[in-house]
């Protein structure tokens, strides 16, 4: 696990322990952004010719993960619903 992910995870655990929902919502988004950044570090140095293989490989991993961990699928769907506005528009919702 990267140090960046570990740091966000520790902040999330603290927010949960303190029952701090406002910080937890922001930290959920930070974790999504951090994980996305980690994936980008691997994908973007790839030559264009390898990108189709990477996309297919990600789909294979995704499908296997869905079968092995159905609880994660439900949690991912919750994240998708919660943050879809930002993904589409690139903006954070107003609280």
C-alpha positions, 0 to 999 in steps of 0.5 A: 500500500502506498504511503499516500493511501495509508495516510488517507486511511488513517485519517478515515479511521480517525474520522470514523472513531470520532463519528465525524461524518463531514470529514469522512465524506471529504476523506472518501473523496480524497481516497478515491482521488488518491487511488485514481492517482495511484492507478494513473502512475501505472497507466500513463507511462505505458505506450499507447499500444499497450493501453488496450491491454491495460483496459482489458486487464482492468476489466478482468480484475474488476470482474474477478473482484466483483465475484470474490467480494460482492460487498465491495461492489455495493460499496463501490456503487454507493461511491459511484452514486455519491461522487458521480456529479463530480466525475461528470462535471469535474466540480464538487457539490455545494454543501 
